[in-house]
Amino acid sequence: MRPALPLITLGIVAVAGAVAVLMWSRYADPEWTGRADLQSASIVGRVLDEHGKPMPNVELMWSAFAASSRMGLESAFRTVARTTSAADGSYRFSSLDEVQGFVAADPSTSHCEGRTGEFSPRNGFEARIDVIVEPISSALVVRGKLLRADGSPAFPWFVRLTGGTWFTKWEGAASSREDGSFEVVLPFALDEVELTSVAFETGAALAPPIKLRPGEDVTLRVDGPK
């Protein structure tokens, strides 16, 4: 029975090593450049795909630590600034507080996901760090089109959806584009969601709940103001 102790020790070492790797990968180490303005902190970089190609028009969020959390969960962060990447993929955040946070793509508007590790901006310095993004899986997107009875696009109309699991519930909304199409990005994978209402600007529900499967397109006929 003596070998049990070394095995237990090896198990503890393995767990400690895994935790260390997770903690190391959680944080980022940007390049730092001094600036003349000692009272201001900024972040710059580029948004790139997995092949290193610049990604324009990606909406980015700077989420900063906002609450005490023993586990340091991402829910303890809140978005305090937004910007959009330029044609060459470059982006900039200015006038930030020296509070730990991370840069992330907004999947609901940019339909891609990716984020940096965590770090704290420094007054008098510019942090340079790139954001690597990848397309969102179609299984996380609900797409559809709203058409009037005559076949013309219903715009601007609004849709509301709900879904969830045993542990959590989700509710989302979107407005249709000029061609009547809409997209809603789910925060996590779901087998199906319910379309609870399709409404014009007044917000009146004009449709009973309809079950939809993420990744499948749906076309709905609606009736109401033009």
C-alpha positions in Angstrom: 0.0 0.0 0.0 3.0 2.3 0.3 3.0 3.5 -3.4 -0.3 5.3 -2.7 1.5 8.3 -1.2 3.7 9.0 -4.3 0.6 8.7 -6.5 -1.3 11.2 -4.4 1.7 13.5 -4.5 1.9 13.2 -8.3 -1.8 14.0 -8.5 -1.5 17.1 -6.4 1.5 18.3 -8.5 -0.5 17.7 -11.7 -3.5 19.7 -10.5 -1.2 22.5 -9.3 0.5 22.5 -12.7 -2.8 22.7 -14.5 -4.0 25.6 -12.3 -0.7 27.4 -13.0 -1.1 27.0 -16.7 -4.6 28.4 -16.6 -3.6 31.4 -14.5 -0.7 32.1 -16.8 -2.9 31.9 -20.0 -5.4 34.2 -18.3 -3.1 37.2 -18.3 -1.6 39.2 -21.1 1.8 41.0 -21.4 1.3 43.9 -23.9 4.1 46.0 -25.3 4.4 49.3 -23.5 5.3 52.7 -25.0 5.7 55.8 -23.0 3.5 58.8 -23.7 3.8 62.5 -22.9 0.4 62.6 -21.2 1.2 61.1 -17.8 -2.5 61.3 -16.6 -3.9 59.1 -19.4 -3.8 55.4 -20.3 -4.5 54.0 -23.7 -4.6 50.7 -25.6 -3.9 50.1 -29.3 -3.5 47.1 -31.5 -5.0 45.3 -34.4 -7.8 42.8 -34.9 -6.6 39.8 -36.8 -8.1 36.5 -37.9 -6.5 33.1 -37.1 -4.3 33.5 -40.3 -3.1 37.0 -39.4 -5.4 38.9 -41.8 -6.6 42.3 -40.6 -10.3 42.4 -39.7 -12.1 45.7 -40.2 -15.4 46.8 -38.7 -15.1 44.6 -35.6 -16.7 46.1 -32.6 -14.5 45.8 -29.5 -15.2 46.2 -25.8 -12.9 47.1 -23.0 -14.2 45.3 -20.0 -12.8 46.4 -16.6 -12.9 44.7 -13.2 -15.9 46.0 -11.4 -16.5 43.9 -8.4 -14.8 41.8 -5.8 -14.7 38.2 -6.7 -12.7 35.4 -5.0 -12.8 33.3 -8.2 -12.0 36.3 -10.5 -14.9 35.3 -12.8 -15.5 37.1 -16.0 -19.0 38.1 -14.6 -17.0 40.5 -12.3 -16.1 42.6 -15.3 -18.2 45.2 -17.0 -17.9 47.0 -20.4 -16.7 50.5 -19.9 -15.6 51.5 -23.5 -16.3 50.5 -27.1 -14.5 51.1 -30.4 -14.5 49.7 -33.9 -11.5 48.4 -35.9 -10.5 50.5 -38.9 -10.0 49.3 -42.5 -6.5 48.0 -41.6 -7.8 46.2 -38.5 -6.3 48.8 -36.1 -8.1 50.0 -33.0 -7.6 52.3 -30.1 -9.0 52.9 -26.6 -8.1 56.2 -24.9 -8.5 57.8 -21.5 -8.8 54.5 -19.6 -8.5 54.0 -15.8 -5.7 51.9 -14.3 -8.1 49.0 -13.7 -7.5 45.4 -14.8 -9.5 44.3 -17.8 -9.4 42.8 -21.3 -10.3 43.6 -24.9 -12.9 41.4 -26.6 -14.9 41.3 -29.8 -18.6 41.8 -29.4 -20.1 38.7 -30.9 -23.6 40.1 -31.1 -22.6 42.9 -33.5 -19.4 41.5 -35.2 -20.3 37.8 -35.5 -16.9 36.8 -34.4 -15.3 36.1 -31.0 -11.9 36.5 -29.4 -10.3 38.3 -26.5 -7.0 39.2 -25.0 -5.7 38.1 -21.6 -6.2 40.4 -18.7 -3.9 43.4 -17.9 -4.0 46.8 -16.3 -3.5 50.0 -18.3 -0.9 52.4 -17.0 -1.1 56.2 -16.9 1.6 57.7 -19.2 1.8 54.5 -21.3 0.2 53.0 -24.4 -0.4 49.3 -24.3 -0.1 47.5 -27.7 -1.9 44.2 -28.0 -3.6 42.4 -30.9 -6.9 40.6 -30.7 -7.2 37.3 -32.5 -10.8 36.5 -33.6 -12.6 33.7 -35.3 -16.1 33.4 -36.8 -18.9 32.4 -34.5 -20.3 28.9 -35.0 -23.6 28.9 -36.9 -25.0 26.8 -34.0 -24.9 30.1 -31.9 -26.8 32.2 -34.4 -30.5 32.4 -35.0 -31.2 33.9 -38.4 -34.5 34.8 -40.2 -36.3 37.2 -42.4 -39.5 39.1 -41.9 -41.8 39.7 -44.9 -45.1 41.4 -45.2 -48.0 39.7 -46.9 -47.1 41.2 -50.3 -43.5 39.9 -50.0 -41.9 43.2 -49.2 -39.4 43.4 -46.3 -40.8 44.2 -42.8 -38.5 47.0 -41.6 -37.9 48.1 -38.9 -39.6 45.3 -36.9 -38.4 43.7 -33.7 -38.1 40.1 -32.6 -37.7 38.7 -29.1 -36.4 35.2 -28.3 -36.1 33.2 -25.1 -34.2 30.0 -24.3 -32.3 28.3 -21.5 -31.3 25.2 -19.7 -32.0 23.8 -16.3 -29.5 26.2 -14.7 -29.9 29.5 -16.7 -32.4 31.4 -18.8 -31.7 33.7 -21.7 -33.6 36.4 -23.5 -32.5 38.3 -26.6 -33.9 40.7 -29.2 -33.0 42.2 -32.5 -34.4 44.5 -35.2 -34.8 43.6 -38.8 -32.6 45.2 -41.5 -33.8 47.0 -44.6 -34.1 43.6 -46.4 -36.2 42.2 -43.5 -33.4 39.9 -42.2 -32.4 39.6 -38.6 -29.8 37.8 -36.6 -29.5 37.0 -32.9 -26.3 35.6 -31.4 -26.8 33.2 -28.5 -24.5 33.5 -25.4 -24.2 29.7 -25.2 -25.3 26.6 -27.3 -29.0 25.8 -27.2 -30.9 23.0 -29.0 -33.8 25.4 -29.7 -35.2 28.8 -28.7 -38.6 30.3 -28.7 -39.6 33.3 -30.8 -42.0 35.0 -28.4 -43.0 38.1 -30.3 -42.7 39.9 -33.7 -43.6 43.5 -33.3 -43.6 46.8 -35.0 -42.3 50.0 -33.2 -45.3 49.9 -30.8 -44.0 46.7 -29.2 -47.3 44.8 -29.5 -46.8 41.1 -29.8 -48.1 39.9 -33.2 -47.1 36.2 -33.2 -47.4 33.3 -30.7 -44.2 31.5 -29.6 -42.5 29.6 -32.4 -39.7 27.1 -31.8 -36.6 27.8 -33.8 -33.3 25.8 -34.1 -30.1 27.8 -34.1 -28.2 27.6 -37.4 -31.4 27.2 -39.5 -33.0 30.2 -41.4 -36.6 31.0 -41.0 -38.9 33.2 -43.0 -42.0 34.8 -41.2 -44.9 36.6 -42.7 -46.1 39.5 -40.7 -49.0 41.9 -40.9 -49.0 45.4 -39.6 -48.0 49.1 -40.4 -45.9 49.7 -43.4 
